[in-house]
Amino acid sequence: MFTDFTATDRWTKKQVHCLYQALMVAIATRHADAVDIKFLVDGRPVWVALPHPAWVEYKKRTGKLITDSLAKEIAGHYLKTALESGEGLGREMYSLTIDETLSHLEGVVAEVDPPVAATR
């Protein structure tokens, strides 16, 4: 869903192609307590950093785990939202908070399992 997608940049109205490229534990690369997820945005590298404590908080709240696949989807959902809202394309790295990470996780889940409207 969010590992290979297009988004419309809010300011330029240009279609931007985003392609997932890599997932790295940031402790190894930049000594940060995060998972860095790399996308190519029209060929330009863009990183989305998800904080490790979000994994712990999600497990505590739901009893479920954030998998690598789900982390990629969360980062892609954030990136698409950022591009479409006008926050994207300006930086090489975006660092999310725990709440932002969990909010985008909810966005991914909502797109996979949209709520069913009640019928009479």
C-alpha positions in Angstrom: 0.0 0.0 0.0 2.5 2.6 1.1 5.8 1.0 -0.1 5.3 2.0 -3.7 2.9 4.9 -4.3 2.3 8.3 -5.8 1.2 11.4 -4.0 0.3 14.8 -5.3 2.5 17.5 -3.8 0.3 20.2 -2.3 2.2 23.1 -3.6 3.4 22.1 -7.0 0.4 19.8 -7.8 3.0 17.5 -9.3 2.7 13.7 -8.9 5.6 12.4 -6.9 6.6 8.7 -7.0 7.7 7.2 -3.7 9.4 3.9 -3.4 10.5 2.1 -0.2 14.1 1.2 -0.3 15.5 0.2 3.1 14.8 -0.2 6.8 17.7 0.2 9.3 17.9 0.2 13.0 19.2 3.7 13.7 21.3 2.6 16.7 23.8 1.1 14.3 23.9 4.0 11.9 23.4 7.2 13.9 23.2 6.1 17.6 19.5 6.9 17.8 16.7 5.0 19.5 14.7 4.7 16.2 14.1 2.7 13.1 15.0 4.6 9.9 13.0 3.9 6.8 14.3 5.1 3.5 12.2 6.0 0.5 13.2 7.3 -2.9 11.0 10.3 -3.6 11.3 10.9 -7.4 14.7 9.3 -7.0 15.8 11.5 -4.1 16.5 9.8 -0.7 14.1 10.6 2.1 14.2 9.0 5.5 11.4 8.6 8.0 12.6 7.9 11.6 10.1 6.0 13.8 11.0 6.0 17.6 11.6 2.6 19.2 9.5 3.5 22.2 6.4 3.5 19.9 6.9 -0.3 19.6 6.7 -0.6 23.4 3.7 1.7 23.7 1.8 -0.1 20.9 2.5 -3.5 22.6 1.3 -2.1 26.0 -1.9 -0.6 24.5 -2.9 -3.5 22.2 -0.8 -6.6 23.0 0.2 -6.6 19.3 3.6 -6.0 17.7 4.8 -3.5 15.1 6.4 -5.7 12.4 9.0 -4.5 9.9 6.3 -4.6 7.2 3.9 -2.5 9.4 6.8 0.0 10.1 7.3 0.5 6.4 3.6 1.1 5.9 3.5 3.6 8.8 6.5 5.5 7.4 4.9 5.5 3.9 1.6 6.7 5.3 3.4 9.5 7.0 5.3 10.4 3.9 2.2 10.5 1.7 0.4 12.6 4.2 3.3 15.0 4.5 3.5 15.4 0.7 -0.2 16.0 0.3 -0.5 18.4 3.2 2.5 20.5 2.1 5.0 19.4 4.7 7.0 17.2 2.4 9.8 17.5 -0.2 11.8 20.0 1.8 13.9 17.7 4.0 16.0 14.6 3.8 14.8 13.2 7.2 11.6 13.3 9.2 11.5 12.2 12.8 8.2 11.2 14.2 7.1 11.3 17.8 5.5 8.2 19.5 2.1 9.8 19.1 2.6 10.6 15.5 3.9 7.0 14.8 0.8 5.5 16.5 -1.5 7.9 14.7 -0.1 6.9 11.3 -0.3 3.3 12.4 -4.0 3.9 13.0 -4.2 5.5 9.5 -2.7 2.4 7.9 -5.1 0.1 9.8 -8.1 2.3 8.8 -7.1 2.0 5.1 -6.7 -1.7 5.3 -9.9 -2.3 7.3 -12.2 0.7 6.8 -15.1 0.9 9.3 -18.3 -0.6 8.0 -21.2 1.9 8.0 -24.2 0.8 10.0 -27.3 -0.2 8.0 -30.8 0.0 9.1 
